[in-house]
Amino acid sequence: MKLLVIYKSKTGFTEKYAKWISDELDCPAVSYEDLKTVNISEYDIIIFGSRIHAGRVDGLSKFKKQLEENDNKKLVVFATGATPAAAKDEIENIWKTTFPTEEQLKTPHFYMQAGLSYEKMGVGDCFIMKALAKFLSEKNSKNSVENGCEQAIRNSYDISSKEYIDPLISYIREK
Ligand SMILES: Cc1cc2nc3c(=O)[nH]c(=O)nc-3n(C[C@H](O)[C@H](O)[C@H](O)COP(=O)(O)O)c2cc1C
């Protein structure tokens, strides 16, 4: 079974997870920008990883369209985010937004907690985060999620850890 990891990463978290996965499964990991350098049709399973961006998996819809041109490719998705893995409801909501139909939800998907890096973030993303921080600080009655979010986005942090690849690795090994 030939496996390929394709990752989209702005601040390095998804790239780090992609490399852990490729090391563990002994398969190549290719950045989405270098997609043209590989022939997807040679692989049986494509593992696509990207960041969560405003509640969605960044670039997944576009990549799925590119994949549709290659029949019989099995897609496995992993997403990295600032949300802690323990926040099950929030992560569940992200998947429901990402895969709005029951059929789509059958795509194997895995969440890996990562963090935030203001140092590596682009100007546009920095602007969005500052606007969110301002909105939350000015909001009078915040619920617990909003309170947690306000604390979490104050500074950069890294809560990534290799163990979060384990469910994906087990899934692939059972195939
Ligand atoms: C503008 C913006 C929006 C984000 N939205 C979310 C989100 O909705 N949920 C989440 O868990 N993380 C969110 N994040 C955090 C990123 O998903 C997280 O930092 C991710 O691991 C970055 O991956 P990368 O380093 O591979 O680019 C957001 C980050 C930015 C800059």
PDBQT file of the ligand as one rigid body, heavy atoms in Angstrom, charges set to zero:
ROOT
HETATM    1  C1  LIG A 201      -6.655  33.644  11.717  1.00  0.00    +0.000 C 
HETATM    2  C2  LIG A 201      -6.538  32.333  12.442  1.00  0.00    +0.000 A 
HETATM    3  C3  LIG A 201      -7.662  31.583  12.710  1.00  0.00    +0.000 A 
HETATM    4  C4  LIG A 201      -7.558  30.376  13.423  1.00  0.00    +0.000 A 
HETATM    5  N1  LIG A 201      -8.691  29.673  13.692  1.00  0.00    +0.000 NA
HETATM    6  C5  LIG A 201      -8.602  28.552  14.462  1.00  0.00    +0.000 A 
HETATM    7  C6  LIG A 201      -9.785  27.834  14.814  1.00  0.00    +0.000 A 
HETATM    8  O1  LIG A 201     -10.899  28.168  14.419  1.00  0.00    +0.000 OA
HETATM    9  N2  LIG A 201      -9.641  26.750  15.623  1.00  0.00    +0.000 N 
HETATM   10  C7  LIG A 201      -8.411  26.324  16.083  1.00  0.00    +0.000 A 
HETATM   11  O2  LIG A 201      -8.337  25.342  16.822  1.00  0.00    +0.000 OA
HETATM   12  N3  LIG A 201      -7.274  26.979  15.736  1.00  0.00    +0.000 NA
HETATM   13  C8  LIG A 201      -7.343  28.080  14.945  1.00  0.00    +0.000 A 
HETATM   14  N4  LIG A 201      -6.203  28.752  14.594  1.00  0.00    +0.000 N 
HETATM   15  C9  LIG A 201      -4.887  28.228  15.029  1.00  0.00    +0.000 C 
HETATM   16  C10 LIG A 201      -4.206  27.398  13.928  1.00  0.00    +0.000 C 
HETATM   17  O3  LIG A 201      -5.074  26.414  13.432  1.00  0.00    +0.000 OA
HETATM   18  C11 LIG A 201      -2.968  26.708  14.506  1.00  0.00    +0.000 C 
HETATM   19  O4  LIG A 201      -2.038  27.659  14.910  1.00  0.00    +0.000 OA
HETATM   20  C12 LIG A 201      -2.374  25.737  13.500  1.00  0.00    +0.000 C 
HETATM   21  O5  LIG A 201      -1.743  24.674  14.158  1.00  0.00    +0.000 OA
HETATM   22  C13 LIG A 201      -1.399  26.394  12.556  1.00  0.00    +0.000 C 
HETATM   23  O6  LIG A 201      -0.890  25.427  11.668  1.00  0.00    +0.000 OA
HETATM   24  P1  LIG A 201       0.422  25.705  10.819  1.00  0.00    +0.000 P 
HETATM   25  O7  LIG A 201       1.510  26.078  11.793  1.00  0.00    +0.000 OA
HETATM   26  O8  LIG A 201       0.710  24.435  10.131  1.00  0.00    +0.000 OA
HETATM   27  O9  LIG A 201       0.107  26.824   9.868  1.00  0.00    +0.000 OA
HETATM   28  C14 LIG A 201      -6.287  29.922  13.858  1.00  0.00    +0.000 A 
HETATM   29  C15 LIG A 201      -5.141  30.669  13.559  1.00  0.00    +0.000 A 
HETATM   30  C16 LIG A 201      -5.256  31.859  12.868  1.00  0.00    +0.000 A 
HETATM   31  C17 LIG A 201      -4.018  32.657  12.597  1.00  0.00    +0.000 C 
ENDROOT
TORSDOF 0
